[in-house]
Amino acid sequence: MNLFVFDIETVPDVASGRLLYGLDDLDDSNVAQVMFHKRAEESGGSEFLRHHLQRIVAISVVLHTPDKFKVWSLGDPDSPEAELLQRFFDGIDRFTPTLVSWNGSGFDLPVIHYRSLLHGVVAPRYWDTGHDDKNFKWNNYLSRFHERHTDLMDVLAGYQPRAAVRLDQVATMLGFPGKMGMDGSKVWDHFLAGDIEGIRNYCETDVLNTCLIYLRFQLIRGQLDNKAYDKACQQLRAALQQEAKPHLDEFLLHWHTD
């Protein structure tokens, strides 16, 4: 089985904000402030923008094939959004993996859908529900209750929104590093400062936490025994050590073992 754990980071889509609110005379920072203000008015206080107004600036993945782990961020720091999306779907076309996320059903995938619609990104394998491959009728990426995409937050909460928990809290509880470097509320500030690399590094640590929780989930559901679980963790550790990157070394430093 091929595993494709993913996470995205987003910033306000100021280009659409200018179109929707007629803000041609404002710079990006001020357009975003207007968007935040209008969203707070609409929602009763929350500035968190709706999915279609979230522009993707990083997609990080952990690919787990039967013989290896690999973690990276798609494209380059200056890759346009459409390229990041196309690379994401190219991976699905190539590996037909099990997608794994934390709140992917509630956030990441709807954002990916709207942004793909904006850019015209074609992804027939992802959207297939049995038309091209009959097996996808019973297990596809779009159904909430199919395993081809496993939203860990949704599944572990028993599909009950009131039981949903933040990724960093579950990760920390299990001895994994949790949040490192920044959090989602700081991504826009880092983006304005030109720190795309920092955003990508942060996204990679989030996706690593998700991957580790998924391995533990596979253990409790009997898909991995203790020996296979320990082996997978050791393989992931070795892959991170081989990368020899500061943010991954820090992740390893904060990854506590039993």
C-alpha positions as CSV (number, residue, x, y, z in Angstrom):
1,M,0.0,0.0,0.0
2,N,1.2,3.5,-0.8
3,L,0.5,6.2,1.7
4,F,0.3,9.9,0.9
5,V,0.0,12.0,4.1
6,F,-0.5,15.7,3.2
7,D,-1.0,19.1,4.7
8,I,-1.5,22.6,3.2
9,E,-0.7,26.1,4.3
10,T,-2.7,29.0,3.0
11,V,-2.8,32.8,2.9
12,P,-5.6,35.2,1.9
13,D,-6.4,35.2,-1.8
14,V,-5.9,38.9,-2.2
15,A,-6.4,38.8,-5.9
16,S,-10.0,37.5,-5.5
17,G,-10.5,39.9,-2.6
18,R,-9.8,42.8,-4.9
19,L,-12.3,41.5,-7.4
20,L,-15.0,40.7,-4.8
21,Y,-14.7,44.0,-2.8
22,G,-13.5,46.5,-5.4
23,L,-10.1,47.1,-3.7
24,D,-7.9,47.9,-6.6
25,D,-6.3,50.9,-4.8
26,L,-5.0,48.9,-1.8
27,D,-1.8,46.8,-1.3
28,D,-1.9,43.1,-0.4
29,S,-1.7,43.7,3.3
30,N,-4.6,46.1,3.4
31,V,-6.7,44.0,1.1
32,A,-6.2,41.1,3.5
33,Q,-7.2,43.3,6.4
34,V,-10.5,44.2,4.7
35,M,-11.1,40.5,4.0
36,F,-10.5,39.6,7.6
37,H,-12.8,42.4,8.8
38,K,-15.6,41.5,6.4
39,R,-15.3,37.8,7.5
40,A,-15.5,38.8,11.1
41,E,-18.6,40.8,10.5
42,E,-20.1,37.8,8.6
43,S,-19.2,35.2,11.1
44,G,-19.8,37.0,14.3
45,G,-16.1,37.4,15.3
46,S,-13.9,34.9,13.5
47,E,-11.5,36.3,10.9
48,F,-10.8,32.8,9.4
49,L,-11.6,33.2,5.7
50,R,-13.9,30.9,3.8
51,H,-12.3,28.1,1.9
52,H,-12.5,29.6,-1.6
53,L,-10.6,32.7,-0.4
54,Q,-7.6,30.7,0.9
55,R,-4.6,30.6,-1.5
56,I,-2.3,27.6,-1.2
57,V,1.3,28.5,-0.7
58,A,2.6,25.1,0.5
59,I,1.7,21.5,0.1
60,S,3.8,19.1,2.1
61,V,3.6,15.3,2.0
62,V,5.0,12.2,3.5
63,L,5.1,9.4,0.9
64,H,5.3,5.9,2.4
65,T,5.8,3.1,0.0
66,P,6.5,-0.5,1.1
67,D,10.2,0.1,1.3
68,K,10.7,3.8,2.2
69,F,9.5,7.1,3.7
70,K,10.1,10.5,2.0
71,V,9.0,13.9,3.3
72,W,9.1,17.0,1.1
73,S,7.1,20.1,0.0
74,L,5.8,20.0,-3.5
75,G,7.4,22.3,-6.1
76,D,9.8,25.1,-5.2
77,P,9.3,28.1,-2.9
78,D,8.4,30.3,-5.9
79,S,6.2,27.7,-7.6
80,P,2.7,29.1,-8.5
81,E,-0.3,27.7,-6.8
82,A,-1.5,25.8,-10.0
83,E,1.8,23.9,-10.1
84,L,1.5,22.8,-6.5
85,L,-2.0,21.5,-7.2
86,Q,-0.9,19.7,-10.3
87,R,2.0,18.0,-8.6
88,F,-0.4,16.9,-5.8
89,F,-2.7,15.3,-8.3
90,D,0.1,13.9,-10.3
91,G,1.2,12.0,-7.2
92,I,-2.3,10.5,-6.9
93,D,-2.3,9.5,-10.6
94,R,1.1,7.8,-10.2
95,F,0.7,6.0,-6.9
96,T,-3.1,5.7,-6.3
97,P,-2.2,6.1,-2.6
98,T,-4.3,6.2,0.5
99,L,-4.5,9.9,1.3
100,V,-4.2,10.8,5.0
101,S,-4.9,14.1,6.6
102,W,-5.8,15.9,9.8
103,N,-9.1,17.8,9.1
104,G,-8.5,17.3,5.4
105,S,-12.2,16.7,4.8
106,G,-13.1,19.9,6.6
107,F,-10.4,22.2,5.3
108,D,-7.5,21.0,3.1
109,L,-9.5,19.2,0.4
110,P,-12.3,21.7,0.0
111,V,-9.6,24.4,-0.4
112,I,-7.9,22.2,-3.0
113,H,-11.2,21.7,-4.8
114,Y,-11.9,25.5,-5.1
115,R,-8.4,26.4,-6.1
116,S,-8.3,23.6,-8.7
117,L,-11.6,25.0,-10.1
118,L,-10.0,28.5,-10.2
119,H,-6.9,27.2,-12.1
120,G,-8.5,24.5,-14.2
121,V,-6.4,21.7,-12.8
122,V,-7.4,18.4,-14.3
123,A,-7.4,15.4,-11.9
124,P,-9.6,12.5,-13.3
125,R,-8.2,9.9,-10.9
126,Y,-8.9,11.9,-7.9
127,W,-12.5,12.7,-8.9
128,D,-13.4,9.2,-10.1
129,T,-16.3,7.6,-8.2
130,G,-16.5,4.5,-10.4
131,H,-17.0,5.9,-13.9
132,D,-13.4,5.0,-15.0
133,D,-12.5,2.4,-12.3
134,K,-15.3,0.3,-10.9
135,N,-13.4,-0.2,-7.7
136,F,-13.7,3.5,-7.0
137,K,-17.4,3.2,-6.7
138,W,-17.0,1.5,-3.3
139,N,-13.8,3.2,-2.1
140,N,-12.9,6.7,-3.5
141,Y,-11.3,9.9,-2.4
142,L,-14.5,11.9,-2.1
143,S,-16.6,9.8,0.3
144,R,-16.3,10.8,3.9
145,F,-16.6,7.1,5.0
146,H,-14.2,5.5,2.6
147,E,-10.6,4.8,3.5
148,R,-9.0,6.0,0.2
149,H,-8.9,9.3,2.0
150,T,-8.6,9.0,5.8
151,D,-9.2,12.2,7.7
152,L,-7.8,11.2,11.1
153,M,-9.4,14.0,13.0
154,D,-12.8,13.0,11.6
155,V,-12.4,9.3,12.1
156,L,-10.9,9.5,15.7
157,A,-13.7,11.9,16.7
158,G,-16.3,9.3,15.5
159,Y,-17.5,11.9,12.9
160,Q,-18.7,14.1,15.8
161,P,-17.6,17.7,15.4
162,R,-17.8,18.3,19.2
163,A,-15.2,15.5,19.7
164,A,-12.7,17.0,17.2
165,V,-9.2,17.8,18.6
166,R,-6.3,19.8,17.4
167,L,-3.4,18.0,15.7
168,D,-0.7,19.4,18.0
169,Q,-2.5,18.4,21.2
170,V,-2.9,14.8,20.0
171,A,0.7,14.7,18.7
172,T,2.1,16.1,22.0
173,M,0.0,13.7,24.0
174,L,1.5,10.8,22.1
175,G,5.1,12.0,22.6
176,F,5.5,13.5,19.1
177,P,6.8,17.0,18.6
178,G,3.5,18.8,17.9
179,K,3.7,22.4,16.6
180,M,7.1,23.6,15.7
181,G,8.4,27.0,14.3
182,M,5.0,28.7,14.0
183,D,1.3,28.0,13.8
184,G,-1.3,28.6,11.1
185,S,-2.2,32.1,12.5
186,K,1.4,33.3,11.8
187,V,1.6,32.0,8.2
188,W,0.4,35.3,6.6
189,D,2.9,37.3,8.6
190,H,5.7,35.0,7.5
191,F,4.4,35.2,3.9
192,L,4.5,39.0,3.9
193,A,8.1,38.8,5.2
194,G,9.0,36.5,2.3
195,D,9.6,33.5,4.5
196,I,8.2,30.9,2.2
197,E,10.9,28.4,3.1
198,G,9.9,28.7,6.8
199,I,6.3,28.1,5.9
200,R,7.2,25.0,3.9
201,N,9.4,23.7,6.8
202,Y,6.5,24.2,9.3
203,C,4.1,22.4,7.0
204,E,6.5,19.5,6.8
205,T,6.6,19.1,10.6
206,D,2.8,19.2,10.7
207,V,2.6,16.4,8.1
208,L,5.1,14.4,10.0
209,N,3.0,14.6,13.2
210,T,0.0,13.5,11.1
211,C,2.0,10.5,9.7
212,L,3.0,9.4,13.2
213,I,-0.5,9.5,14.5
214,Y,-1.7,7.5,11.5
215,L,0.9,4.8,12.2
216,R,-0.4,4.7,15.8
217,F,-3.9,4.5,14.4
218,Q,-2.9,1.5,12.3
219,L,-1.5,-0.1,15.4
220,I,-4.7,0.2,17.4
221,R,-6.9,-1.0,14.5
222,G,-4.7,-4.1,14.1
223,Q,-3.3,-3.2,10.7
224,L,0.2,-3.1,12.2
225,D,1.5,-5.3,15.0
226,N,4.0,-3.9,17.5
227,K,6.9,-5.1,15.5
228,A,5.7,-3.6,12.3
229,Y,4.8,-0.3,14.0
230,D,8.3,0.0,15.6
231,K,9.9,-0.8,12.2
232,A,7.9,1.9,10.4
233,C,8.9,4.4,13.1
234,Q,12.5,3.4,12.7
235,Q,12.3,3.7,8.9
236,L,10.8,7.2,9.3
237,R,13.5,8.2,11.8
238,A,16.2,7.0,9.4
239,A,14.7,8.9,6.5
240,L,14.7,12.1,8.5
241,Q,18.3,11.6,9.7
242,Q,19.4,11.1,6.1
243,E,17.8,14.4,5.0
244,A,20.1,16.2,7.5
245,K,17.9,19.4,7.5
246,P,17.7,21.6,10.6
247,H,13.9,21.6,10.9
248,L,13.9,17.8,10.6
249,D,16.7,17.4,13.0
250,E,14.8,19.5,15.5
251,F,11.7,17.3,14.9
252,L,13.8,14.2,15.7
253,L,15.1,15.9,18.9
254,H,11.5,16.5,20.1
255,W,10.2,13.0,19.1
256,H,10.1,11.1,22.3
257,T,10.1,7.3,22.2
258,D,8.5,4.9,24.6
